[in-house]
Amino acid sequence: MNFMLSTFIKCVSASMLILLISCSDANNGHIQLKDTPTVSLENIKQHIETLASDDFAGRGPLTLGEVKTINYLQQQYKAIGLTGAYQGEFLHPVKMAMVTADQTMQLNIGDLQFKAGTDFTARTEQLHPLIDLRKSEIVFVGYGINAPEYNWNDYENVDVSGKTVIILVNDPGFATQNDSLFTGNAMTYYGRWTYKYEEAARQGAKAVFIVHETAPAAYPWGVVESSNTGTKYTLMDNNLNNSKLPIMGWLTLNATEQIFNLAKMNYHDLKKAALNDDFKATALNLNANLAFKNEVSHAKSHNVVAQITGSEAPDEFVVISAHWDHFGTKQTPTGPKIYNGAVDNASGTAATLEIARIMNKIHQQTPFKRSILFANFTAEETGLIGSEEFASGTVVPTKQMVGLLNIDGMNVLAGTDYILQYGKNLSTMENYLEKAAKAQGRVVKMDPRPQNGLFFRSDHFSLSKQGVPSLLFMSLGDTDPDYITHKYHKETDDYSPLWPLGGVKQDIELIIDIATQLANNGDWPKWTSESDFKTKRDQDMQ
């Protein structure tokens, strides 16, 4: 069927989920969708309760909890009537390495000695049993940003090959709160620690230490320590990940001040100087020495991928995603603690199953022109690893992905009169969000914590970096202020039978609205802000 967009919106707005719909089709007169399914709260409850049960042991990748989770998901997709999207299979293999750095390491700079965990953290994604940094020159590179669209390059006229660089966290816009500098209070991609490591690797650095300060980082040192110690996961290439940065580190503010004092420089003065686009990288005339051993092992996890095949453009895909993993079970002196991740992200995973059920029923009556691809990613919590593998094109080339709707935690409480938007003026996907929200009688509210850069911290971002315009659906603390403080990434994120799930229902209907429009109207959403994402998309569209 070839719906005109204006007619189509009337058909598939959130309010369309009723038992009988009649719409006018430009080519074929009137059509009717009979028995269009409504959102089943019972289905959602069952899925969340199952996925977040102790029996699934916190859904840790590479555990028995993964086996149970991916088996459950593929069984559900198969029962709904979808087909596997990876060579006809539901399970998409993700080859991973587990790297555990020895935490007895010590960072030595001059006569300064720093203790791992207390003063700094360091890890690697290279698959070597020993990382050895000796007499590596230290250079302060400000914010470590190379952003042509902002006429900003902290690496201009400096060679950091084989050197150790010290970098400020976040970006100059946050530090100044100047809306005309980057995007002011709202973090850009250039403020994320992931970018800083990636750019330093491109510049040839051997080690990076990001200076931790709580306000610009948006989390205390304890989060840095816990996130960068223990076993870490990474994708594997065929060359021991030698293209990766050898040392990925953080420094406490106190340790940083000591280093700059030893160099007879004032950290805070140089930090202030780094706010200017004419800042010049500064050599500290000191050397860093650091060696640590790694335990390295290889394993295979899985994404779960399923699809509804389009009738006219089956090789064009609208992607709907949510990560299935959480933190698994951790052994403590008082016994095992299970991190069930009911909201984050059993709720989002449950939503993909319910969306798949509803959209497949619609498809059986009025086939979508484009294909709908459902992806449940592994290892989001350990570095967006599953989505990074998916973004490599091993399931579908990213140039064939129309757009991505990613769910990372849903509002399990009552419905609201708004929907949150993450990122501003990024892509035309935002127009779809506004129209779909309006059809529900809701308004779009901007992310209340733009300084946290949430748009750059969930699975959709792996696809954004490959040019796929994306929307993030996340509701972790805006409706339940207690959630972030007492439940987020804690063992208390458990399922409750008392949840009304009104917010889940609202957002499922909204996502179906947007996905159905994209599946039928022939549009290819575009990035509206100049960025590497826009450049990649423009290249793919040629």
N, C-alpha and C positions, 0 to 999 in steps of 0.2 A: 504494500500500500504506500502511496505517496502523499502523505499528509502535508498540507500547508502549515507553516510554523504557527500561525495565529490560531488555526483550528486545533492544531496539535496540543498547544498549551492548555486549551480548554478541556481537551480529552484527558490529558495525563497530568494535570496539576494534582496537588496532594488530595484535593477533594474528589478525585476520580475513583478512589478506592471504595466503590459501592457495588451493589450487586448487578446493576444493569447500566450500561453506558451506550449512548447513541451519538455518533458524530458524523459529520459530512466529509466525505473524501472527494478531492477535486476530480479524480479520474473515474471512480467507481460508484458514485452516489453515496447512499447511506450504508454504513456498516454497523454492526452491533457486537459488543464484547459481552458475552453472557457469563454470569457467574464469576466476574472478576474478583479474585480473592482479596479479602481484607487482611491487615496485619494480625497475626495470631500471637497474642501475648502469652498464651500457653506454650507455643513453640519456643518463644524466646526464653521463657523461664526454664523450660526443660534443657535447652542448649547451655545456658549460663550455669545452671545448677550442676550439670554433668561436667562441663569443662573445668569448672572451678571447684570441683569436689576433691577431697583429700585423695581419692582413688587415682586422680590424675597427677598427684604429687607436685603440683606447681608448674606443670608443663615445661620443664627445663629441656632445652635442646640436648640431644644425644643421651637421653635418659629413657627409662621405661615410660615416663610421662609423655615423651614425644611419641613413642610407638602408639600409645593409647589415643593420643590426640589426633594424629594424622590418620589413623584407622577410622576413628569416629567421623572425621570430616569427609573423607572420601566415601564412606558408607552413606552419609547424609546426602552428599551431592549426587551420588548414583541413584539413591532412592527418589530424589526430586526429579531426576530424568536428564541431568546434565552429562556431558561427556568430558573425558580427561583432556586437558589442554596441552600437555607435554607429550608429543608423539603418541597421542591417544590415551595416555596414562594420567592419573590424578596426581601422582607424586613426582615432583620436580627435584632431582638430587642437587644438593648444595655441598660441595666438597669444602671442608673446613679444616683448619689446623688449630690445635689448642696449644697455647704458648704460656708457660708459667715462669716468670722471672724470679730468680732468687732474691729475696728481700733483705739479705745481709749486705747488699751492695752499699758502697760509700762513694759519694761525689767529692772529689778533692780539687780545690782551686787555690793555688798558692798554698798558704799555710792554713786555709779554711778546710774543715772537714764536715760534711753534711750527712745526716742519717736518713736513710730511706723511710718514707712514711711520715716522719716528723718534720723534715725540712724540704724534702723533694719526693717526687715519684718519677720513675722511669720504666719504660717497657718498650718492646719492639714487636713489629709484625713480620720481621724477617725470620726465616726458619733456620736459625743457626744456634748451636749449643752455647756459643760464647759471643757476646758483644763487647768489644774492647775499644774504648775511646782514649787516645793518649795524646797529650800535648796539643789539644784542639783549640785553636784560637777562638776567643769569645767575641762576638759582635752583637751590639744592641741594635735591632732593626725596627724599633718603634712598634707599630701595630702589625708589622709583617704583611702589609697589604699591597697587592699589585692590581689596581682597578682602573683601567683606562677610561671607563665611563665616568669616573669621578676625578679624572686627571690626578691620580694618586699612585705613586710607586715608591714604597719604602726601600726597595732593593735597587733603585737606580744608582748606577755608577759604583756598585760594590760587588765584589766577588766573595760569596760565602761558601764556595765549594770546599767540602771537607771540614768546614768550621762548625762551631756551636753558636747558635743564635738564641738570644733572649728576646721574647716577644710579649707585648702587652695584650691582655685579654679584651674582648669586645672590640668596638671600633670608635673612631673619634667623635662620631655623632652622639653616642651615649655619654661620653666623657664631658662633652660641652653642653649637651641638651639643646644644641643648635639645629633646628629643623632644616637649615640650608646646608648642613655638613653631613654627608651620607644621608641617613633618614632620621637624624635626631635621636630621640629616645628609643626608637624601634631598632632592634638589632638587625643588621644586614647579614648576608651569608659571610661577608668578610670578617665579621665579628666572631664567628664560630671557631672553636678550637680545631675542628676537623679541617676547615679551610687553611688555617695557619700551618698545620702539619703538611698538607698537600702542597701548598705554595712553596714552603721551605724545601720540600723534597724536589720540586721542579727547579729550584734555584741551586740545588746540589749540596745543601747543608747535610751534615752528618748527625747533628743532634739539635733538638729544639727544646727549650724550656720556656713555658708560658708562665707569666707571673700571675699568681692567684691573688685576687682581691675580691671579697665577697659580693659587693654591690655590682660591679660589671660582669662578674662570672654568673651571678644569680643563684649561687649556692655556696655553702661554707666549705672550708678545707676538708672536712670529714667526708664530703661527697667525692672530692677529687681522690682522696686516699683510697676509699673503698672501691671506686670505679676503675682504678688503675693498678690495683694489686690483685693477687690471686690469678686464676686461670682466665686468660682472654682468648677470644676467638677471632679468626681472620680467614678470609678466602685465600685459596692457594693458587699460585700460578705455576708455570713449569720451570721457574728459575729461583726457587727458594724465596720468593717475594723480595728479591734484591732491588727491585724498583721502589720498594717501600722505604720510608724514612727509617734509618737504623735505630735512632733513639727518639722516642716520643715522651717528653717529660713536662713536669710542672715544678715551680718553685714557690715556696711560701714568700710572703712579702718580707718577712724578717730576714730570710736567707738572701733574698735579692738585695736588700739594703746593705747587708754585710759585704756582698760581692762588689757592689758599686763603691762602697767605702774603701775597700781594698784597692780598687782601681783609682782612688782619689777623685771620684766623681760623685755627684749627687743624683741619686735615682729619681727623685721627685722633680728636679729641674729638667732632666732629660725626658721624663715622662711628659712634662708640659710642652717641651719643644716638639715632641712627636705629634702634637695636635695640629701642626702646620704642614701643608702639602709640600713645602720646601725642606722638610726635615731630611737630614743626611744621616745614614747609618753610622754608628760610632763604634770603633774598635776599643775594647776595654784594656788591651795589652795584657791580658791574662789568658792562661790556658786551662782547659777543663780535662780532667782525667776521671774516667768511670769505666768499670768493667763489671759485667754480671753474667751469670750462667742462666741458661733457659732449659726447661724441660719442654720438648716439642713432640707432639703426637698428632696423627691425622685421623679424621673421622668424616662421616657423611651424615648430614641432616637433610631435611626435606621441606620444601614449600608444597602446599597443596593447591593445585590449579584446576579449574573447571570452566566450561564454556557453554554458552548458548550460541549456536552458529547462525549468523545472519543470512537472510534470504537473497540479498542483492549485492552486498559488499562484505563477504565473509572474511576477507583478509584485512578489514579495518576493525579495530577493537576499542570498545569502551571498557575500561578496567575499573573494577570495584575491589578494594583490598582491605585487609586488616591482619595484623600479626597475631599468630596463635600462641606465641611463647610467653612465658614469664620467668621468674627466677628459680623455679624448681624448689628443692628441699635442701636446707642448709643444716649441717650438724653443729650444734652448740653444746657448751658444757652442761646445759640443762635439758638437752634432748633435741630431737629434730624439729625444725621450724619449717612449715610448708607455706610457701608464698603463692597462694592460689590465684591472685590476679583476677578477681571476679569482674571488676570494672575495667581494669587494664590488663588483658584486653579480651577476656572471655565475652564481655558484652559486645564488642565490635565484631568478634568472630561469629557470635550468634546472629548478629545482624546480617552478615554476609549470607548466611544460610537462609534466613527468612527472605531477604531480598531476592536471592536466587530462586526460591520457591515461587514467589509472587510473579517475578518477571518471566519465568518459564511458563507459567499458566497464561499470562498475557500473550507470550510468543506463540503458544499453541493455537490461539485464536486469530491473532493478527501478527504475523512474523515481523520481527525487527529486521531492518535492512542490514545493519551492521551487527557484528558479533559482540557479545557481552562476555568478558573474561573475569572470573572471580579468582582472586589470589589471596591465599592465607600464608603469610611469610613466617619463616623461622628466624630466630636470633635477632629480632629487632632490638631487644633490650641489651644486647652485647655488641651493638655497632651497626645496625641496619644491614646485616650480612645477607639475609635471605633476599631482601629486596635489591641489594646490590647485584647479586647473581642474576636475579630476574631482569634487572636493567641492562645486563650484558647482552640480552637478546637471545638467550638460549631457549626461551619458550616462544616469544614473538619479538621481532625487531621493533625497537622503540619508535621508529618512524611510521610504523603501522598502528601505533596507539593514539587514538583520538584525544583522549584525556583520561585522567585518573581521579577517582573519588576514594580517598583513604580514610578509614575509621580507626581512631586510636583512643577508645574510651568513650562511652555514651552516657547520656543523662538518664540514669535508671530511676529517677524520681519523677515528679509531676512535670507535665509539659510547660513550656515557657512561651512568652510572646516575642522571643527573639532567637536568632541563631548567631553563633560567633563566627567571625571571619578572621583567618590567620594570614597575615601579610596584607599589604595594601597596594592597589594599583599594580599588581604583578601580571595578571593575565585576564583574558576575557571570560575565563571560567567564573570570575566574580560576578559577571552579569547574570549568568545562569543561577547562581546562588541567590542573588537579589530577587529575580523574578519568581523563583520557586518559593522563597520565603513569603513574598507578597501574596502569592496564591493561597498560602495557608493563613494569611492574616498576621504574619510575623514580620519583624523588622530585622535587618542585619546590624549587629553590633560588632565593633572592632575588638580584637583581642585586648582584654584589659591589662595584659602584661607583655606588651610588645618588646620590652627590653630583654625578655627571656629567649626571643628568637625561636619560638615553637615551630614556626613553619619549616625550619631547617633541622628539626630534630625527630622526625618520624619517617616511616618508610617511603612516603610519597616523594621525599626529597631525593632518594636514589634515582627516581624516574625523572624528577625535575632537572637534575644535572645532565640527563640525557635528552632534554628538550621537551619532555611531555608535560603540558600544562596540567596542574593538579589543584585539588581542593582537599584541605584537611578538616575532618569532622572530629572534634575532641571536646569532651565535657568532663573534666576531671575535678574542677574546684569551683566553677562559677555558680553551680546550683547547690553545692554541698561544701561550705567552707571548711568543714572538719576533715574532708577527704585528704587534702594535700598534707595537712599537719599530722594526721594520725593513721592514714591508710595507704597513701601513695607509696608504692614499692615497699610495702611492709606486709607482714604476715596477717594483718587485720583486714586486708582487702578481700573479704569473703562475700559470698552470695547471701542475700536476705530474701526470704519469701514475702516480706512485707513491702518490697519495692513495688510501686505502682506502675513503673515502666512507661508512663505517659510520654516522657521525653524520647525514649527509644522509638516509640510508635511514630511520633512526629518526624523524627529525623530519617527513619526508614522511608516514610512516604515522600519526604523531600528528596532523598537520594534517588528513589525510583523515578520521580519527576524529571530530574536533571539527566539521569542515565538514559531514560527513554527518549528525551529530546535529542540527545547526542546520537542515539542509535538510529534515528530516522531523518534528521534534518540535513545531513550532508556537511555540516559545519566542521571546520578544523579550528578549534580554539587557538588563540595566539597569545604569546607573551607581549605585554604592553610596555614593560620597562626594559631598557637596554641592559643586557647581562649575557653571560656565557650561555645561559639557558636559551635565551632568544636567538643567539647566534647559531646554536646547535639546531634548533627547530627550523630556522630559516634555511639552513643547509639541507635539512631533510625534506623540506617542502619544494625544493628546486627540481 
